[in-house]
């Protein structure tokens, strides 16, 4: 039985590694040729995506369950929060309403994939956006019958900055649980040392 469990763990682990190479943000995409509101916002999200990719790459069960104190979130709960923020980020690029209190519980692997795909979709949309489109992007929340709208500006100091903050927590938590961040991931250049 022990050998069977070991074999299953090896197969699942190898499949996860193979899947990870197909996810966005192994490296940051090439920069846009021109500085526009959309290209700058897109690049901020690309930086977030790269950092999230490497902060969450190779997390173990003990890393996901780690929390620095009783009142803190675990790494997995922090990733769940980032997942929810990534939905707000991508939804603002299509003016899609965010329904308050609607939370999905999905596996870590699926959450990680969705965060990276949400960030990539938002970045792609922003990179191609005109200044007028940028001006019209809104963060829209609906709670019962109450609807609140915020300008895209709030993405910068709200969900994007919040996600960056929490990615740093994941890096710190994984160091504390004995699984440091891959030092080959160069956050300044957005590349991986070969």
PyMOL CGO cylinders between C-alpha atoms (Angstrom):
from pymol import cmd
from pymol.cgo import CYLINDER

trace = [
    CYLINDER, 0.00, 0.00, 0.00, 2.82, 2.39, 0.89, 0.3, 1, 1, 1, 1, 1, 1,
    CYLINDER, 2.82, 2.39, 0.89, 4.47, 1.78, -2.50, 0.3, 1, 1, 1, 1, 1, 1,
    CYLINDER, 4.47, 1.78, -2.50, 1.17, 2.45, -4.28, 0.3, 1, 1, 1, 1, 1, 1,
    CYLINDER, 1.17, 2.45, -4.28, 0.75, 5.77, -2.45, 0.3, 1, 1, 1, 1, 1, 1,
    CYLINDER, 0.75, 5.77, -2.45, 4.34, 6.72, -3.31, 0.3, 1, 1, 1, 1, 1, 1,
    CYLINDER, 4.34, 6.72, -3.31, 3.74, 5.89, -6.98, 0.3, 1, 1, 1, 1, 1, 1,
    CYLINDER, 3.74, 5.89, -6.98, 0.53, 7.98, -7.04, 0.3, 1, 1, 1, 1, 1, 1,
    CYLINDER, 0.53, 7.98, -7.04, 2.36, 10.89, -5.38, 0.3, 1, 1, 1, 1, 1, 1,
    CYLINDER, 2.36, 10.89, -5.38, 5.15, 10.72, -7.98, 0.3, 1, 1, 1, 1, 1, 1,
    CYLINDER, 5.15, 10.72, -7.98, 2.68, 10.62, -10.87, 0.3, 1, 1, 1, 1, 1, 1,
    CYLINDER, 2.68, 10.62, -10.87, 0.63, 13.52, -9.52, 0.3, 1, 1, 1, 1, 1, 1,
    CYLINDER, 0.63, 13.52, -9.52, 3.80, 15.52, -8.81, 0.3, 1, 1, 1, 1, 1, 1,
    CYLINDER, 3.80, 15.52, -8.81, 5.16, 14.94, -12.32, 0.3, 1, 1, 1, 1, 1, 1,
    CYLINDER, 5.16, 14.94, -12.32, 1.80, 15.92, -13.84, 0.3, 1, 1, 1, 1, 1, 1,
    CYLINDER, 1.80, 15.92, -13.84, 1.74, 19.14, -11.80, 0.3, 1, 1, 1, 1, 1, 1,
    CYLINDER, 1.74, 19.14, -11.80, 5.24, 20.02, -12.97, 0.3, 1, 1, 1, 1, 1, 1,
    CYLINDER, 5.24, 20.02, -12.97, 4.27, 19.39, -16.60, 0.3, 1, 1, 1, 1, 1, 1,
    CYLINDER, 4.27, 19.39, -16.60, 1.12, 21.51, -16.22, 0.3, 1, 1, 1, 1, 1, 1,
    CYLINDER, 1.12, 21.51, -16.22, 3.03, 24.37, -14.59, 0.3, 1, 1, 1, 1, 1, 1,
    CYLINDER, 3.03, 24.37, -14.59, 5.05, 24.93, -17.75, 0.3, 1, 1, 1, 1, 1, 1,
    CYLINDER, 5.05, 24.93, -17.75, 1.84, 25.68, -19.61, 0.3, 1, 1, 1, 1, 1, 1,
    CYLINDER, 1.84, 25.68, -19.61, 0.63, 28.27, -17.09, 0.3, 1, 1, 1, 1, 1, 1,
    CYLINDER, 0.63, 28.27, -17.09, 1.14, 31.98, -17.69, 0.3, 1, 1, 1, 1, 1, 1,
    CYLINDER, 1.14, 31.98, -17.69, 3.93, 33.91, -15.98, 0.3, 1, 1, 1, 1, 1, 1,
    CYLINDER, 3.93, 33.91, -15.98, 6.76, 31.41, -15.84, 0.3, 1, 1, 1, 1, 1, 1,
    CYLINDER, 6.76, 31.41, -15.84, 8.44, 34.54, -17.20, 0.3, 1, 1, 1, 1, 1, 1,
    CYLINDER, 8.44, 34.54, -17.20, 7.07, 38.03, -17.81, 0.3, 1, 1, 1, 1, 1, 1,
    CYLINDER, 7.07, 38.03, -17.81, 5.98, 38.64, -21.44, 0.3, 1, 1, 1, 1, 1, 1,
    CYLINDER, 5.98, 38.64, -21.44, 7.84, 41.20, -23.52, 0.3, 1, 1, 1, 1, 1, 1,
    CYLINDER, 7.84, 41.20, -23.52, 7.09, 44.80, -22.60, 0.3, 1, 1, 1, 1, 1, 1,
    CYLINDER, 7.09, 44.80, -22.60, 4.73, 46.87, -24.73, 0.3, 1, 1, 1, 1, 1, 1,
    CYLINDER, 4.73, 46.87, -24.73, 6.38, 49.16, -27.28, 0.3, 1, 1, 1, 1, 1, 1,
    CYLINDER, 6.38, 49.16, -27.28, 4.59, 52.28, -26.02, 0.3, 1, 1, 1, 1, 1, 1,
    CYLINDER, 4.59, 52.28, -26.02, 3.81, 53.72, -22.63, 0.3, 1, 1, 1, 1, 1, 1,
    CYLINDER, 3.81, 53.72, -22.63, 0.05, 54.11, -22.29, 0.3, 1, 1, 1, 1, 1, 1,
    CYLINDER, 0.05, 54.11, -22.29, -2.26, 53.91, -19.30, 0.3, 1, 1, 1, 1, 1, 1,
    CYLINDER, -2.26, 53.91, -19.30, -3.20, 50.40, -20.39, 0.3, 1, 1, 1, 1, 1, 1,
    CYLINDER, -3.20, 50.40, -20.39, 0.35, 49.17, -21.02, 0.3, 1, 1, 1, 1, 1, 1,
    CYLINDER, 0.35, 49.17, -21.02, 1.54, 50.41, -17.62, 0.3, 1, 1, 1, 1, 1, 1,
    CYLINDER, 1.54, 50.41, -17.62, -1.40, 48.79, -15.79, 0.3, 1, 1, 1, 1, 1, 1,
    CYLINDER, -1.40, 48.79, -15.79, -0.80, 45.62, -17.84, 0.3, 1, 1, 1, 1, 1, 1,
    CYLINDER, -0.80, 45.62, -17.84, 2.86, 45.53, -16.82, 0.3, 1, 1, 1, 1, 1, 1,
    CYLINDER, 2.86, 45.53, -16.82, 1.95, 45.92, -13.15, 0.3, 1, 1, 1, 1, 1, 1,
    CYLINDER, 1.95, 45.92, -13.15, -0.29, 42.88, -13.45, 0.3, 1, 1, 1, 1, 1, 1,
    CYLINDER, -0.29, 42.88, -13.45, 2.44, 40.97, -15.32, 0.3, 1, 1, 1, 1, 1, 1,
    CYLINDER, 2.44, 40.97, -15.32, 4.81, 41.66, -12.41, 0.3, 1, 1, 1, 1, 1, 1,
    CYLINDER, 4.81, 41.66, -12.41, 2.17, 40.42, -9.99, 0.3, 1, 1, 1, 1, 1, 1,
    CYLINDER, 2.17, 40.42, -9.99, 1.60, 37.30, -12.10, 0.3, 1, 1, 1, 1, 1, 1,
    CYLINDER, 1.60, 37.30, -12.10, 5.32, 36.47, -12.21, 0.3, 1, 1, 1, 1, 1, 1,
    CYLINDER, 5.32, 36.47, -12.21, 5.69, 36.93, -8.46, 0.3, 1, 1, 1, 1, 1, 1,
    CYLINDER, 5.69, 36.93, -8.46, 2.57, 34.86, -7.76, 0.3, 1, 1, 1, 1, 1, 1,
    CYLINDER, 2.57, 34.86, -7.76, 3.74, 32.08, -10.10, 0.3, 1, 1, 1, 1, 1, 1,
    CYLINDER, 3.74, 32.08, -10.10, 7.03, 31.69, -8.27, 0.3, 1, 1, 1, 1, 1, 1,
    CYLINDER, 7.03, 31.69, -8.27, 5.65, 32.32, -4.77, 0.3, 1, 1, 1, 1, 1, 1,
    CYLINDER, 5.65, 32.32, -4.77, 3.24, 29.40, -5.28, 0.3, 1, 1, 1, 1, 1, 1,
    CYLINDER, 3.24, 29.40, -5.28, 5.41, 27.10, -7.41, 0.3, 1, 1, 1, 1, 1, 1,
    CYLINDER, 5.41, 27.10, -7.41, 6.24, 23.89, -5.56, 0.3, 1, 1, 1, 1, 1, 1,
    CYLINDER, 6.24, 23.89, -5.56, 4.18, 24.56, -2.44, 0.3, 1, 1, 1, 1, 1, 1,
    CYLINDER, 4.18, 24.56, -2.44, 3.74, 21.48, -0.29, 0.3, 1, 1, 1, 1, 1, 1,
    CYLINDER, 3.74, 21.48, -0.29, 0.81, 20.55, 1.95, 0.3, 1, 1, 1, 1, 1, 1,
    CYLINDER, 0.81, 20.55, 1.95, 2.75, 21.78, 5.00, 0.3, 1, 1, 1, 1, 1, 1,
    CYLINDER, 2.75, 21.78, 5.00, 3.38, 25.12, 3.23, 0.3, 1, 1, 1, 1, 1, 1,
    CYLINDER, 3.38, 25.12, 3.23, -0.30, 25.53, 2.39, 0.3, 1, 1, 1, 1, 1, 1,
    CYLINDER, -0.30, 25.53, 2.39, -1.36, 24.87, 5.98, 0.3, 1, 1, 1, 1, 1, 1,
    CYLINDER, -1.36, 24.87, 5.98, 1.33, 27.11, 7.52, 0.3, 1, 1, 1, 1, 1, 1,
    CYLINDER, 1.33, 27.11, 7.52, 0.33, 30.25, 9.38, 0.3, 1, 1, 1, 1, 1, 1,
    CYLINDER, 0.33, 30.25, 9.38, 2.63, 32.37, 11.55, 0.3, 1, 1, 1, 1, 1, 1,
    CYLINDER, 2.63, 32.37, 11.55, 0.17, 32.72, 14.44, 0.3, 1, 1, 1, 1, 1, 1,
    CYLINDER, 0.17, 32.72, 14.44, -3.21, 31.45, 15.55, 0.3, 1, 1, 1, 1, 1, 1,
    CYLINDER, -3.21, 31.45, 15.55, -5.03, 34.57, 14.36, 0.3, 1, 1, 1, 1, 1, 1,
    CYLINDER, -5.03, 34.57, 14.36, -3.40, 34.65, 10.90, 0.3, 1, 1, 1, 1, 1, 1,
    CYLINDER, -3.40, 34.65, 10.90, -4.54, 33.14, 7.62, 0.3, 1, 1, 1, 1, 1, 1,
    CYLINDER, -4.54, 33.14, 7.62, -2.84, 30.01, 6.31, 0.3, 1, 1, 1, 1, 1, 1,
    CYLINDER, -2.84, 30.01, 6.31, -0.96, 30.23, 3.03, 0.3, 1, 1, 1, 1, 1, 1,
    CYLINDER, -0.96, 30.23, 3.03, -3.86, 28.46, 1.32, 0.3, 1, 1, 1, 1, 1, 1,
    CYLINDER, -3.86, 28.46, 1.32, -6.38, 30.92, 2.77, 0.3, 1, 1, 1, 1, 1, 1,
    CYLINDER, -6.38, 30.92, 2.77, -4.15, 33.76, 1.56, 0.3, 1, 1, 1, 1, 1, 1,
    CYLINDER, -4.15, 33.76, 1.56, -4.10, 32.22, -1.92, 0.3, 1, 1, 1, 1, 1, 1,
    CYLINDER, -4.10, 32.22, -1.92, -7.91, 31.96, -1.78, 0.3, 1, 1, 1, 1, 1, 1,
    CYLINDER, -7.91, 31.96, -1.78, -8.02, 35.71, -1.05, 0.3, 1, 1, 1, 1, 1, 1,
    CYLINDER, -8.02, 35.71, -1.05, -5.65, 36.42, -3.97, 0.3, 1, 1, 1, 1, 1, 1,
    CYLINDER, -5.65, 36.42, -3.97, -7.91, 34.27, -6.17, 0.3, 1, 1, 1, 1, 1, 1,
    CYLINDER, -7.91, 34.27, -6.17, -10.92, 36.39, -5.20, 0.3, 1, 1, 1, 1, 1, 1,
    CYLINDER, -10.92, 36.39, -5.20, -8.96, 39.61, -5.88, 0.3, 1, 1, 1, 1, 1, 1,
    CYLINDER, -8.96, 39.61, -5.88, -7.82, 38.27, -9.27, 0.3, 1, 1, 1, 1, 1, 1,
    CYLINDER, -7.82, 38.27, -9.27, -11.48, 37.86, -10.21, 0.3, 1, 1, 1, 1, 1, 1,
    CYLINDER, -11.48, 37.86, -10.21, -12.14, 41.50, -9.30, 0.3, 1, 1, 1, 1, 1, 1,
    CYLINDER, -12.14, 41.50, -9.30, -9.12, 42.56, -11.39, 0.3, 1, 1, 1, 1, 1, 1,
    CYLINDER, -9.12, 42.56, -11.39, -10.21, 40.67, -14.51, 0.3, 1, 1, 1, 1, 1, 1,
    CYLINDER, -10.21, 40.67, -14.51, -13.87, 41.59, -14.03, 0.3, 1, 1, 1, 1, 1, 1,
    CYLINDER, -13.87, 41.59, -14.03, -13.02, 45.30, -14.09, 0.3, 1, 1, 1, 1, 1, 1,
    CYLINDER, -13.02, 45.30, -14.09, -11.58, 44.94, -17.59, 0.3, 1, 1, 1, 1, 1, 1,
    CYLINDER, -11.58, 44.94, -17.59, -14.99, 43.77, -18.84, 0.3, 1, 1, 1, 1, 1, 1,
    CYLINDER, -14.99, 43.77, -18.84, -17.17, 45.77, -16.41, 0.3, 1, 1, 1, 1, 1, 1,
    CYLINDER, -17.17, 45.77, -16.41, -18.47, 42.49, -14.98, 0.3, 1, 1, 1, 1, 1, 1,
    CYLINDER, -18.47, 42.49, -14.98, -20.30, 42.76, -11.66, 0.3, 1, 1, 1, 1, 1, 1,
    CYLINDER, -20.30, 42.76, -11.66, -18.69, 41.19, -8.57, 0.3, 1, 1, 1, 1, 1, 1,
    CYLINDER, -18.69, 41.19, -8.57, -21.37, 39.59, -6.39, 0.3, 1, 1, 1, 1, 1, 1,
    CYLINDER, -21.37, 39.59, -6.39, -20.65, 40.06, -2.67, 0.3, 1, 1, 1, 1, 1, 1,
    CYLINDER, -20.65, 40.06, -2.67, -20.59, 36.90, -0.58, 0.3, 1, 1, 1, 1, 1, 1,
    CYLINDER, -20.59, 36.90, -0.58, -20.12, 34.63, -3.59, 0.3, 1, 1, 1, 1, 1, 1,
    CYLINDER, -20.12, 34.63, -3.59, -17.03, 32.53, -2.87, 0.3, 1, 1, 1, 1, 1, 1,
    CYLINDER, -17.03, 32.53, -2.87, -16.02, 29.32, -4.55, 0.3, 1, 1, 1, 1, 1, 1,
    CYLINDER, -16.02, 29.32, -4.55, -14.02, 26.64, -2.76, 0.3, 1, 1, 1, 1, 1, 1,
    CYLINDER, -14.02, 26.64, -2.76, -11.68, 25.01, -5.25, 0.3, 1, 1, 1, 1, 1, 1,
    CYLINDER, -11.68, 25.01, -5.25, -8.42, 23.08, -4.93, 0.3, 1, 1, 1, 1, 1, 1,
    CYLINDER, -8.42, 23.08, -4.93, -5.08, 24.83, -4.58, 0.3, 1, 1, 1, 1, 1, 1,
    CYLINDER, -5.08, 24.83, -4.58, -4.00, 23.63, -8.03, 0.3, 1, 1, 1, 1, 1, 1,
    CYLINDER, -4.00, 23.63, -8.03, -7.15, 25.02, -9.66, 0.3, 1, 1, 1, 1, 1, 1,
    CYLINDER, -7.15, 25.02, -9.66, -6.95, 28.29, -7.67, 0.3, 1, 1, 1, 1, 1, 1,
    CYLINDER, -6.95, 28.29, -7.67, -3.34, 28.81, -8.74, 0.3, 1, 1, 1, 1, 1, 1,
    CYLINDER, -3.34, 28.81, -8.74, -4.22, 28.15, -12.37, 0.3, 1, 1, 1, 1, 1, 1,
    CYLINDER, -4.22, 28.15, -12.37, -7.25, 30.47, -12.25, 0.3, 1, 1, 1, 1, 1, 1,
    CYLINDER, -7.25, 30.47, -12.25, -5.29, 33.31, -10.61, 0.3, 1, 1, 1, 1, 1, 1,
    CYLINDER, -5.29, 33.31, -10.61, -2.63, 33.14, -13.31, 0.3, 1, 1, 1, 1, 1, 1,
    CYLINDER, -2.63, 33.14, -13.31, -5.20, 32.93, -16.10, 0.3, 1, 1, 1, 1, 1, 1,
    CYLINDER, -5.20, 32.93, -16.10, -7.26, 35.79, -14.62, 0.3, 1, 1, 1, 1, 1, 1,
    CYLINDER, -7.26, 35.79, -14.62, -4.19, 38.00, -14.37, 0.3, 1, 1, 1, 1, 1, 1,
    CYLINDER, -4.19, 38.00, -14.37, -3.11, 37.13, -17.92, 0.3, 1, 1, 1, 1, 1, 1,
    CYLINDER, -3.11, 37.13, -17.92, -6.59, 37.88, -19.32, 0.3, 1, 1, 1, 1, 1, 1,
    CYLINDER, -6.59, 37.88, -19.32, -6.70, 41.23, -17.49, 0.3, 1, 1, 1, 1, 1, 1,
    CYLINDER, -6.70, 41.23, -17.49, -3.19, 42.13, -18.62, 0.3, 1, 1, 1, 1, 1, 1,
    CYLINDER, -3.19, 42.13, -18.62, -3.91, 41.25, -22.25, 0.3, 1, 1, 1, 1, 1, 1,
    CYLINDER, -3.91, 41.25, -22.25, -7.09, 43.33, -22.23, 0.3, 1, 1, 1, 1, 1, 1,
    CYLINDER, -7.09, 43.33, -22.23, -5.39, 46.31, -20.57, 0.3, 1, 1, 1, 1, 1, 1,
    CYLINDER, -5.39, 46.31, -20.57, -2.38, 46.22, -22.93, 0.3, 1, 1, 1, 1, 1, 1,
    CYLINDER, -2.38, 46.22, -22.93, -4.71, 46.64, -25.92, 0.3, 1, 1, 1, 1, 1, 1,
    CYLINDER, -4.71, 46.64, -25.92, -6.99, 49.22, -24.30, 0.3, 1, 1, 1, 1, 1, 1,
    CYLINDER, -6.99, 49.22, -24.30, -7.37, 52.78, -25.47, 0.3, 1, 1, 1, 1, 1, 1,
    CYLINDER, -7.37, 52.78, -25.47, -7.33, 55.65, -22.97, 0.3, 1, 1, 1, 1, 1, 1,
    CYLINDER, -7.33, 55.65, -22.97, -11.10, 55.99, -23.37, 0.3, 1, 1, 1, 1, 1, 1,
    CYLINDER, -11.10, 55.99, -23.37, -11.62, 52.29, -22.58, 0.3, 1, 1, 1, 1, 1, 1,
    CYLINDER, -11.62, 52.29, -22.58, -9.35, 52.64, -19.53, 0.3, 1, 1, 1, 1, 1, 1,
    CYLINDER, -9.35, 52.64, -19.53, -11.41, 55.57, -18.33, 0.3, 1, 1, 1, 1, 1, 1,
    CYLINDER, -11.41, 55.57, -18.33, -14.59, 53.49, -18.62, 0.3, 1, 1, 1, 1, 1, 1,
    CYLINDER, -14.59, 53.49, -18.62, -13.31, 50.38, -16.80, 0.3, 1, 1, 1, 1, 1, 1,
    CYLINDER, -13.31, 50.38, -16.80, -15.06, 50.10, -13.44, 0.3, 1, 1, 1, 1, 1, 1,
    CYLINDER, -15.06, 50.10, -13.44, -14.92, 47.90, -10.39, 0.3, 1, 1, 1, 1, 1, 1,
    CYLINDER, -14.92, 47.90, -10.39, -18.55, 47.00, -9.76, 0.3, 1, 1, 1, 1, 1, 1,
    CYLINDER, -18.55, 47.00, -9.76, -19.78, 45.37, -6.56, 0.3, 1, 1, 1, 1, 1, 1,
    CYLINDER, -19.78, 45.37, -6.56, -23.32, 44.14, -5.96, 0.3, 1, 1, 1, 1, 1, 1,
    CYLINDER, -23.32, 44.14, -5.96, -24.53, 43.28, -2.49, 0.3, 1, 1, 1, 1, 1, 1,
    CYLINDER, -24.53, 43.28, -2.49, -28.22, 42.39, -2.60, 0.3, 1, 1, 1, 1, 1, 1,
    CYLINDER, -28.22, 42.39, -2.60, -29.87, 45.31, -4.37, 0.3, 1, 1, 1, 1, 1, 1,
    CYLINDER, -29.87, 45.31, -4.37, -27.04, 47.73, -3.62, 0.3, 1, 1, 1, 1, 1, 1,
    CYLINDER, -27.04, 47.73, -3.62, -24.56, 48.37, -6.45, 0.3, 1, 1, 1, 1, 1, 1,
    CYLINDER, -24.56, 48.37, -6.45, -21.32, 50.32, -5.98, 0.3, 1, 1, 1, 1, 1, 1,
    CYLINDER, -21.32, 50.32, -5.98, -18.96, 51.39, -8.75, 0.3, 1, 1, 1, 1, 1, 1,
    CYLINDER, -18.96, 51.39, -8.75, -15.36, 52.54, -8.45, 0.3, 1, 1, 1, 1, 1, 1,
    CYLINDER, -15.36, 52.54, -8.45, -13.01, 53.85, -11.15, 0.3, 1, 1, 1, 1, 1, 1,
    CYLINDER, -13.01, 53.85, -11.15, -10.12, 51.72, -12.42, 0.3, 1, 1, 1, 1, 1, 1,
    CYLINDER, -10.12, 51.72, -12.42, -7.77, 53.87, -10.31, 0.3, 1, 1, 1, 1, 1, 1,
    CYLINDER, -7.77, 53.87, -10.31, -8.95, 51.89, -7.29, 0.3, 1, 1, 1, 1, 1, 1,
    CYLINDER, -8.95, 51.89, -7.29, -7.51, 48.72, -8.87, 0.3, 1, 1, 1, 1, 1, 1,
    CYLINDER, -7.51, 48.72, -8.87, -4.00, 50.11, -8.41, 0.3, 1, 1, 1, 1, 1, 1,
    CYLINDER, -4.00, 50.11, -8.41, -4.21, 50.86, -4.69, 0.3, 1, 1, 1, 1, 1, 1,
    CYLINDER, -4.21, 50.86, -4.69, -6.86, 48.19, -4.06, 0.3, 1, 1, 1, 1, 1, 1,
    CYLINDER, -6.86, 48.19, -4.06, -6.82, 44.65, -5.50, 0.3, 1, 1, 1, 1, 1, 1,
    CYLINDER, -6.82, 44.65, -5.50, -3.48, 44.86, -7.37, 0.3, 1, 1, 1, 1, 1, 1,
    CYLINDER, -3.48, 44.86, -7.37, -1.57, 46.29, -4.39, 0.3, 1, 1, 1, 1, 1, 1,
    CYLINDER, -1.57, 46.29, -4.39, -3.44, 43.93, -2.05, 0.3, 1, 1, 1, 1, 1, 1,
    CYLINDER, -3.44, 43.93, -2.05, -2.37, 40.92, -4.12, 0.3, 1, 1, 1, 1, 1, 1,
    CYLINDER, -2.37, 40.92, -4.12, 1.26, 42.06, -4.17, 0.3, 1, 1, 1, 1, 1, 1,
    CYLINDER, 1.26, 42.06, -4.17, 1.13, 42.43, -0.39, 0.3, 1, 1, 1, 1, 1, 1,
    CYLINDER, 1.13, 42.43, -0.39, -0.23, 38.91, 0.02, 0.3, 1, 1, 1, 1, 1, 1,
    CYLINDER, -0.23, 38.91, 0.02, 2.22, 37.35, -2.44, 0.3, 1, 1, 1, 1, 1, 1,
    CYLINDER, 2.22, 37.35, -2.44, 4.98, 38.68, -0.18, 0.3, 1, 1, 1, 1, 1, 1,
    CYLINDER, 4.98, 38.68, -0.18, 3.27, 36.97, 2.75, 0.3, 1, 1, 1, 1, 1, 1,
    CYLINDER, 3.27, 36.97, 2.75, 3.25, 33.65, 0.89, 0.3, 1, 1, 1, 1, 1, 1,
    CYLINDER, 3.25, 33.65, 0.89, 6.98, 33.99, 0.20, 0.3, 1, 1, 1, 1, 1, 1,
    CYLINDER, 6.98, 33.99, 0.20, 7.61, 34.73, 3.88, 0.3, 1, 1, 1, 1, 1, 1,
    CYLINDER, 7.61, 34.73, 3.88, 5.35, 31.89, 5.03, 0.3, 1, 1, 1, 1, 1, 1,
    CYLINDER, 5.35, 31.89, 5.03, 7.01, 29.35, 2.73, 0.3, 1, 1, 1, 1, 1, 1,
    CYLINDER, 7.01, 29.35, 2.73, 10.43, 30.34, 4.04, 0.3, 1, 1, 1, 1, 1, 1,
    CYLINDER, 10.43, 30.34, 4.04, 9.12, 29.87, 7.56, 0.3, 1, 1, 1, 1, 1, 1,
    CYLINDER, 9.12, 29.87, 7.56, 7.81, 26.40, 6.70, 0.3, 1, 1, 1, 1, 1, 1,
    CYLINDER, 7.81, 26.40, 6.70, 11.19, 25.39, 5.24, 0.3, 1, 1, 1, 1, 1, 1,
    CYLINDER, 11.19, 25.39, 5.24, 10.52, 25.75, 1.50, 0.3, 1, 1, 1, 1, 1, 1,
    CYLINDER, 10.52, 25.75, 1.50, 12.15, 28.98, 0.25, 0.3, 1, 1, 1, 1, 1, 1,
    CYLINDER, 12.15, 28.98, 0.25, 11.27, 30.87, -2.94, 0.3, 1, 1, 1, 1, 1, 1,
    CYLINDER, 11.27, 30.87, -2.94, 13.19, 29.68, -6.03, 0.3, 1, 1, 1, 1, 1, 1,
    CYLINDER, 13.19, 29.68, -6.03, 16.22, 31.97, -6.20, 0.3, 1, 1, 1, 1, 1, 1,
    CYLINDER, 16.22, 31.97, -6.20, 16.48, 31.47, -9.97, 0.3, 1, 1, 1, 1, 1, 1,
    CYLINDER, 16.48, 31.47, -9.97, 13.34, 33.58, -10.48, 0.3, 1, 1, 1, 1, 1, 1,
    CYLINDER, 13.34, 33.58, -10.48, 14.63, 37.13, -11.10, 0.3, 1, 1, 1, 1, 1, 1,
    CYLINDER, 14.63, 37.13, -11.10, 11.82, 39.50, -10.11, 0.3, 1, 1, 1, 1, 1, 1,
    CYLINDER, 11.82, 39.50, -10.11, 13.70, 42.57, -11.43, 0.3, 1, 1, 1, 1, 1, 1,
    CYLINDER, 13.70, 42.57, -11.43, 13.93, 41.20, -14.97, 0.3, 1, 1, 1, 1, 1, 1,
    CYLINDER, 13.93, 41.20, -14.97, 10.96, 38.84, -14.88, 0.3, 1, 1, 1, 1, 1, 1,
    CYLINDER, 10.96, 38.84, -14.88, 13.08, 35.98, -16.12, 0.3, 1, 1, 1, 1, 1, 1,
    CYLINDER, 13.08, 35.98, -16.12, 14.37, 32.66, -14.78, 0.3, 1, 1, 1, 1, 1, 1,
    CYLINDER, 14.37, 32.66, -14.78, 18.11, 31.96, -14.62, 0.3, 1, 1, 1, 1, 1, 1,
    CYLINDER, 18.11, 31.96, -14.62, 19.00, 28.94, -16.71, 0.3, 1, 1, 1, 1, 1, 1,
]
cmd.load_cgo(trace, "trace")
